[in-house]
Amino acid sequence: MDPTPTVFDVGITTLTNVTALSRIALDIKEMNDLLNSGDFLNAKRIYDEGKNSAQFDRFGNEIEELLSLKKLGRAGLSGIGMSAGLYDEDPSFIFQMLGMMNVGDSVDEALAKYSTYADTYITETLNDESTTHLAAQASVVLSIQSYAVHQLWDGLNDCVEIQSGFNPEADHTGSINPKQSFDNFIALYVGAGQTTPGLDEDGDSLYDLAQAAGNLFDTLDDNYEAYVNSDIRSLYQSIQQLMSEENYCTRDDTIRQLWSLVNRIIAKMSIPHVQMLIRCMKDEKEYPKVRMYAMSIIPQLAQCRPSVQRKLKSYLLDKTYDRADFPRILSYLQQSYDCLGFTCNDVGAYEDGDVAACAGYDSDHPMAAFVPKEDVRTLSKVDLDILAIRELLRFPSTQNNKMAQLYYKYGRAAVIVEDSFAYDTLSLQEMARSANKGKYSPYNQDFLEYHDQDNFADKEITAVFDDDKRTTEQRSAYILSWMQYSVVPEYMMSLLGAAERMCGNDEAEIQARHLQDFMTPTYYWNAFAANYIGSLEGVDSGGSDTIDGVMVWNLANKRAVTFNTLNDEYFAEVNDEMLDLLYAGQTQLARNDCVNFEKTTSRVIHLMLIPLIQNTIWYAIKNKGLAPSSQSEGLVIGKVLALSLLPIVAKYDKDAAAVIERNMIGTNADRPVSDGAQAVANAFYQVLDELGWGCKYVGQAEGVDACQLYSLTRIASGGALNYRSVAASAFVGLLSLTAWSW
């Protein structure tokens, strides 16, 4: 194949030759012309067999078989497409499959039903002559879009392979070639025949789709180019720059940058699909296209709020679109922009305000009815990375879920720096390794002493990602449990510690003492709230449906149902109490009332532990009676929960810690929970007074009562003390004796 780079009229020159691949756009153009003239037979022939896009063997020789749109639409099947096998390590394809499946479907069932969703839809339209040119448009919206995105993930994965030691210069198969993959992406995105915007513009691929959407939603720049297109060109050229460096892909910072660039391009690519979906729902003549655009965007919300994704799926994919549903659909769709990586301004307003642009987010955007004083919304989005990792771990992988590892290592959702020169996200691994734990967390030394090493959770997660001996369910449960029950809570302790340390200092003092750059104590207090609640809980009091959240707030609500500790509004008493404390802390910081703020901080850090204690007891109940060799995921969850709490329990009562260790960790020969779940609950009771919270917040489940020892003590003493007053007295005593040593 001629190595001459391909030049596109829109200001792009590739590093490799992708002219042949870009000509797939000419197949779409000819299909469109034939369909408009009613010639469905020849249009179908081009779709099935291809016409304009040549293919080449690994030596660069042109082969007889042409690339066809049908092949692209069926590339999710094993052994089909330019890269053989499933879209392994393609998060977008995985989210597509998970977002199309019904509740109760297995991953295997989803693959069997939906891996050829694009081809299935297009073939159906080609067999229905009432659809006119819909099949040609669907080839762009469904097939070209998914395959172009796959090329981005493929390029990133190739770079990861090179960083791991693969030598592309010694490879004669061409299987690992990130430069080629990234250029394949731009060839598919722009397509042959695309001309410069504003000069008798013509084109037939994704670039042209973005131009059309930009015209409808007034999202064009001064040169009449859609912002989406100019942004994608700039991001692609940043990738080119990385690919042109010496020893490209061998440095970790290159992988981080590529991870960011790929995710940002994919976010931009979603914008025209959302714009056109809104347009088609609003314009009666475009109703037949609603399902097509919905199929391209709604399944991708599998990485977002599950309850919203299910509602949109029920409105747009499980039935024929009903215009009466438009207001509800639009609201749910707009709630999802932030998760997908774009804003209300990016989408704009349809036809001069016929559908107004949404309002976006203010700095005091509520989280489960808590209104912060500082803008910490982006920090609340760490939960989206946990959700994405959870979903990716459900899918088969031949590379130990490499992309889930990159989510953990680099993060996607919690953007903390965003401009044209710098772009950075907070990742779960950075949280796990945060130096602030040592500076500010009151229990950091206890964790170090118990585990006998620093960053224990991070080391466990990294090791298990590479462990293929566990069952899929156990491996997933182990990784996620460390993130949810150890990484996030330990990080939150450091945030609370930072807020307490900075109380009473003005900004100049904070900078002079190098406590944190330009961050106020209120920021760190609100950052704790963001991490405790998470973005998936929405804005309403009590939070969202329990299928949504993944942070401690959600855990508290789930276990409140199990342990009968709901308040009158049917959410956790712990969360109700936490809201009061969060507002109290904000007020105390505003008044520089550091004495009372220190007390409030102590109460918050220990209240946060109650849902973790409930969950540990719950898994003691579930695991009782299991065989030591059981493959139940409950065993690994119970173990991680215990290991996340034991450093604190051991600090106050080593005997209680020994009981928890024996029952929740044990050895391979030990029967799980050999002393019974009540023994575990009783062990936690021994330290509740030290934590300053009574056993009533823990409650009881399936006959296991966190207050059993209190009740027995009361009976033995013949008294009628109220355990709330006992807990309150213990807390007052704790405060009078200890203010944590930072």
Secondary structure, DSSP 8 states (H G I E B T S, - for coil): ------EETTTEE-SS--HHHHTHHHHHHHHHHHHHTT-HHHHHHHHHH-SS---B-TTS-B-SS---HHHHHTTTSTT-SSS-SS-TT-HHHHHHHHHHS-TT--HHHHHHHHTTHHHHHHHHHHT-GGGTTHHHHHIIIIIIHHHHHHHHHHHHHHHHHHHTT--GGG-SS--S-HHHHHHHHHHHHH-TT---TTSS----SHHHHHHHHHHHHT-B-TTS-BHHHHHHHHHHHHHHHHHTSTTTT-SHHHHHHHHHHHHHHHHHHHHHHHHHHHHHHH-GGGGGGHHHHHHHHGGGGGGS-HHHHHHHHHHHTSS---GGGHHHHHHHHHHHHHHHT--HHHH--BTTTTB-------TT--BTTB--SS--HHHHTHHHHHHHHHHHTTS--SSSSHHHHHHHHH-SS-EEEESSS-EEE--HHHHHT-THHHHH-TTHHHHHHHHTSSSHHHHHHHHHHT--SS-HHHHHHHHHHHIIIIIHHHHHHHHHHHHHHHTT--HHHHHHTTSSSS--HHHHHHHHHHHHH-GGG-SSTT-S-TTT--SHHHHHHHHHHHTT-B-TTSSBHHHHHHHHHHHHHHHHHHTT-HHHHHHHHHHHHHHTHHHHHHHHHHHHHHHTT--TT---HHHHHHHHHHHHHHHHHHHH-HHHHHHHHHHHT--TTS-TTTT-HHHHHHHHHHHHHHHT--GGGT-EETTEETTHHHHHHHHHHT----HHHHHHHHHHHHHHH-----
